[in-house]
Amino acid sequence: MKAAQKMSQQTDMPIVLVTGAARGIGLATAKRLAADGFHVVMTDADRQTLEASATALSQAGSPSVEAHQLDIRDERACEALLGRFTHIDALINNAGVFEVKKTAELTTDDFRRMFDINVIGMFVLARGAAARMTSSGRIVNIASRAYLGAVDYAHYVSSKAAVVGLTRALALELAPRGILVNAVAPGVIDTPILAAWSDEARAKLATAQPVGRLGRPEDIAAMVSFLASAKTEFITGQTILVDGGRSLGGLAT
Ligand SMILES: NC(=O)c1ccc[n+]([C@@H]2O[C@H](COP(=O)([O-])OP(=O)(O)OC[C@H]3O[C@@H](n4cnc5c(N)ncnc54)[C@H](O)[C@@H]3O)[C@@H](O)[C@H]2O)c1
């Protein structure tokens, strides 16, 4: 890990910073971006899992990764990490938390915690990364299909709707500098975030998707990598639903 940390700034490859990269969608995204030619700065609050994942990626042939423990609620730590780089090509704001709680039981502290991680952490990193981006900068925020509305997690739904708003606002503000800002809104993706669901509930969830399966982290990683790349020059402020058709409202027969 120490050797990897020394890599900051010493590469000609485009540099992408990924939050929540220890597992799930963030890890799949880090892997995909490394395969697509980025030097990947993997970050996560969970140091142990992050280090294990970064080591596994390196050993599996993704040499251009480095890992840094980062809790995105810690504004000074976010700024200190960004300060290691004179430029950043792309930011993937992926770290987020999910919780099921009926409104009657939701506290204002629950609501604030959700926003601290899912929205304010994203904003802090986007502000700092944008300051280090040139005209080809890219920011991709991970929202959720839930921003359209969902039952029993009003705080999560609200936070993801805020991610969509933040994406649109930043896209307009940063467009004159050539920086593109988009969001990806995953449907139900099979990651540890679904740990609260029983196998039975997960199987039921799968049948509720028009394509007949849960999403895979790689489904999201592919879209994120496209939006982070120089292949796209005319898409900004958009929220791309990657949800197996769930948002269409009807089920395939
Ligand atoms: N899995 C899904 O079904 C699904 C659906 C829609 C949206 N999403 C979104 O995708 C993103 C990734 O979800 P996932 O399913 O991979 O979740 P996950 O729980 O498997 O991984 C999230 C990662 O974020 C990290 N993290 C949590 N709080 C953090 C903090 N304060 N600072 C830094 N890192 C922190 C965790 O340690 C973890 O490694 C989240 O923003 C989530 O809301 C997931």
The ligand as a MOL file (V3000), in Angstrom:
LIG
                    3D

  0  0  0     0  0            999 V3000
M  V30 BEGIN CTAB
M  V30 COUNTS 44 48 0 0 0
M  V30 BEGIN ATOM
M  V30 1 N -26.5590 -1.9330 -4.9950 0
M  V30 2 C -27.6510 -1.3290 -5.3800 0
M  V30 3 O -28.7060 -1.9570 -5.5760 0
M  V30 4 C -27.6490 0.1520 -5.6420 0
M  V30 5 C -28.7560 0.7000 -6.2960 0
M  V30 6 C -28.7800 2.0500 -6.5580 0
M  V30 7 C -27.7360 2.8640 -6.1760 0
M  V30 8 N -26.6650 2.3090 -5.5320 0 CHG=1
M  V30 9 C -25.5980 3.2150 -5.1400 0
M  V30 10 O -24.3550 2.7420 -5.6210 0
M  V30 11 C -23.3130 3.1460 -4.7330 0
M  V30 12 C -22.4930 1.9300 -4.3520 0
M  V30 13 O -23.3590 0.9830 -3.7850 0
M  V30 14 P -22.9560 -0.5420 -3.5360 0
M  V30 15 O -24.1780 -1.3350 -3.7750 0
M  V30 16 O -21.7010 -0.8810 -4.2220 0 CHG=-1
M  V30 17 O -22.7370 -0.4660 -1.9450 0
M  V30 18 P -21.7270 -1.1980 -0.9700 0
M  V30 19 O -22.3050 -1.0270 0.3930 0
M  V30 20 O -21.4360 -2.5850 -1.4440 0
M  V30 21 O -20.3970 -0.3370 -1.1230 0
M  V30 22 C -20.3600 0.9860 -0.6850 0
M  V30 23 C -18.9400 1.3310 -0.2960 0
M  V30 24 O -18.9510 2.6810 0.1580 0
M  V30 25 C -18.1610 2.7550 1.3170 0
M  V30 26 N -18.5840 3.8710 2.1620 0
M  V30 27 C -19.7110 3.9700 2.9170 0
M  V30 28 N -19.6990 5.1210 3.5860 0
M  V30 29 C -18.5560 5.7570 3.2600 0
M  V30 30 C -17.9750 6.9890 3.6400 0
M  V30 31 N -18.5500 7.7900 4.5500 0
M  V30 32 N -16.7980 7.3560 3.0800 0
M  V30 33 C -16.1860 6.5510 2.2010 0
M  V30 34 N -16.6670 5.3540 1.8140 0
M  V30 35 C -17.8430 4.9710 2.3490 0
M  V30 36 C -18.3430 1.4230 2.0260 0
M  V30 37 O -17.2760 1.1540 2.9230 0
M  V30 38 C -18.4090 0.4650 0.8520 0
M  V30 39 O -17.1480 -0.0710 0.5270 0
M  V30 40 C -23.9810 3.8470 -3.5610 0
M  V30 41 O -23.9490 5.2470 -3.7690 0
M  V30 42 C -25.4100 3.3410 -3.6400 0
M  V30 43 O -26.3470 4.2290 -3.0740 0
M  V30 44 C -26.5940 0.9680 -5.2570 0
M  V30 END ATOM
M  V30 BEGIN BOND
M  V30 1 1 1 2
M  V30 2 2 2 3
M  V30 3 1 2 4
M  V30 4 1 4 5
M  V30 5 2 4 44
M  V30 6 2 5 6
M  V30 7 1 6 7
M  V30 8 2 7 8
M  V30 9 1 8 9
M  V30 10 1 8 44
M  V30 11 1 9 10
M  V30 12 1 9 42
M  V30 13 1 10 11
M  V30 14 1 11 12
M  V30 15 1 11 40
M  V30 16 1 12 13
M  V30 17 1 13 14
M  V30 18 2 14 15
M  V30 19 1 14 16
M  V30 20 1 14 17
M  V30 21 1 17 18
M  V30 22 2 18 19
M  V30 23 1 18 20
M  V30 24 1 18 21
M  V30 25 1 21 22
M  V30 26 1 22 23
M  V30 27 1 23 24
M  V30 28 1 23 38
M  V30 29 1 24 25
M  V30 30 1 25 26
M  V30 31 1 25 36
M  V30 32 1 26 27
M  V30 33 1 26 35
M  V30 34 2 27 28
M  V30 35 1 28 29
M  V30 36 1 29 30
M  V30 37 2 29 35
M  V30 38 1 30 31
M  V30 39 2 30 32
M  V30 40 1 32 33
M  V30 41 2 33 34
M  V30 42 1 34 35
M  V30 43 1 36 37
M  V30 44 1 36 38
M  V30 45 1 38 39
M  V30 46 1 40 41
M  V30 47 1 40 42
M  V30 48 1 42 43
M  V30 END BOND
M  V30 END CTAB
M  END
